[in-house]
Amino acid sequence: MTAETHRQPADALPADMAAVAIARPGGPEVLTPVRRPLPQPGPGEILIRVAAAGVNRPDCLQRAGGYPPPPGVSDLPGLEVAGTVVAAGPGVATPAIGDAVCALVAGGGYAAYCVAPAVQCLPVPAGLDFVTAAAVPETFFTVWHNVFERGQLRAGETLLVHGGASGIGTTAIQLAAALGARVFATAGSDDKCRLCESLGAERGINYRTESFASILKPPAGADVVLDMVGGPYLADNVKALNEDGRLVVIAALGGTKAEINLGLVFVKRLVVTGSTLRNRPVAEKGRMALEIHRHVWPLLASGRVKPVVQQVFPLEQAAEAHRLLEANEARGKLVLKVG
């Protein structure tokens, strides 16, 4: 570390650390426990002693070889962590060494220590432990930006969430309901539908037995749709949207190609948009962090919104977490506990 770097006493930090790396592109079995040199925070960055790290779909895509980290970012998977600040690079005033934080990162989370841009760090919300806090950044940043900024969801409007029992889905349901929207959600079983309803959805729709486009019919349709399925749902999403509706696509788990009736897009004045988070500039993610801290942190502190954590795995069992996530059996988030 540079002379300007502020850190704990030298004997408090090890030279290397435990981590889980991707040995080669492939299935969960390629996730391998390794030892890596301790990362060093650069200007505007902090070093976090990781207590827990969230597991997300993009981690699985990276492991399979389809979602490489941006240039200069750690090749270790992991997009969100919670832990304690142990060092700070030049130019960092906050957070301070010793602070408990959760952070959005572009990679490197599956490790005992992780570097994060200081502006992408937020204090662990009051009442949350590290495991629960580690389930916050990736899903809450994604939902806030896509549902409330790009989708412009407002109180009194109706949100349709696909994948309602997922980490993104459980977050979107709670935030939208807490901020005054009506919420409908699709899921793949009656049990998952009941989970969605317990979190604030007016109705869970079992996509295996029901058609969401038949249930949400304009003018009593959706004002915003948050979609992770992609191609197979595109036509019905357009049908289900009200006039001036907004379709926000954040993943394409079902495929990237589909036909669309542009006539409905014209007549309804629809907006179709999509986004990714990982490759956005640090300054932009820092701006999101400020908005989330202002609008969402009070909801977390009050308990009105809380991450749904289904299961916690030791770091070295990251492969088991990936298997569960890819089997579509997860309800809410999966978290890796470090140490």
PyMOL commands that set and color helices and strands:
alter all, ss='L'
color gray80, all
select helices_A, chain A and resi 10-12+28-30+57-63+118-120+130-133+137-150+167-178+190-198+212-215+231-240+262-268+282-295+297-302+315-326
alter helices_A, ss='H'
color red, helices_A
select strands_A, chain A and resi 6-7+16-22+31-37+45-55+80-88+100-104+113-117+121-123+158-161+182-187+203-206+222-227+241-249+271-274+309-314+333-337
alter strands_A, ss='S'
color yellow, strands_A
deselect
rebuild
show_as cartoon
